[in-house]
Amino acid sequence: MDLKDQLKNLFPDHVEVPDENLKEKESDVWMQDDPIICKYEKRKGKPVTILEGYTGATNDFKKLAKELKSKLSVGGSFKDDKIIIQGDYRDKIMSMLKDKGFNVKRVGG
């Protein structure tokens, strides 16, 4: 029995009204018109996926990097306004960014 069920038992006459202020945002980062560039490189023989071209705030791009790394369960870093993800995850990253509403462009290979 979760909290909503317990509250319904305590207050059976209460009608739940959706509040516009409590709606979840699809993305809390700034959307841009120019596409984010997603490219693949090999560094020291290891594959990496690089995202660059974001024109919003640096903190928003860092949040996006952290979210991508946690969803993909991989390592990576944020340096020089670029997100560097360990491994070749271009397809997964591009689909995740498109679901968030970003315009993504695949470069190379």
N, C-alpha and C positions, 0 to 999 in steps of 0.2 A: 504494500500500500504506500503510494508516494504522497508527497505533500499536498498535491491538488486534490486527491481523493479524501484526505483527512480534512481539508478545508471545506469540501463539499458536504461532508458529514456534519461538520460543526455549523455551517451556514447554508442550509439547503435552499433558501430563497434567493441567495446571491446570484446575480447574472454577471458573467465575465464580459467586460467591455474591452476590446482591443485598443491599446494606446499607441498612437502614431509615433510617439517619442521613443518607445521601447522596441521598435522594429529593428531587426538586425541589419546591419549594413552588409552589402555584398563584399565590399572592399573598403578598407579604411585608408587606402593609399590613393594618391592623386593619379587620375587617368590623363593620358596625353594623346595628342593626335598623331605624332610620329611613331613609327613602329619601334619596338625594342628588338635589337639585333641579337639573335641566338646563333652562336657559331661554335664549331668544334675544332680543338687543337690537340696536339700531342706535346706535352712538356716533359722532358726527361724520359721519354718513352711511354708515358702514362696519358691516357685520354682525359681531357677536361672539357666541360661545356662552359662557355663564357656568354654572359648576358651584359649588354652595354647599350647605351643610347637613351637612358631614362633621364628626363629633364626636370623631374620633380625634386622634392626635398630629399636630402641624403638619408635622413632618418626613415622615410617611407621606403626607400630602396633597401635599407638595412633590414627593415621588418619583412619585406618581401623575400630577401635572401634567407632569413631565419626560417620563414614559413616553408620555403621550397626545400631547404635542407632537412627540416624535420619531417615533411611529408614523404620525401624520397629516402629518408634514413641514410643519408650520405654526408660526407664531410665537404667542406668548402670554405670560402672566405669572401670578404668584401674588401677590395683594394682599388684605389684609383677610379672610383665610380664604376666599377665592374663587379659583377657577381661571378665568382669562379666556383663551379660545382665539380667535384671529382667524379669522373666517369662520363660516358656518352649517354646523356638523358635528354637529348634535344626534343624527341617526340613527346615524352611525358611532360617536360617543362612547357613546351609550346601549347599542349592541350590544357594544362593547368592555367596558364596565363590567359588563354582565350576564354576559358570558363569564367575567369574573373573580369573579363571585358577589355583586356589589353589587346593591342594590335601588335602582332609578333611577326618578324621576318626571319626566315632561315637563310643563313649565309654559309657557303662552302659545303662541299661533300654532299 
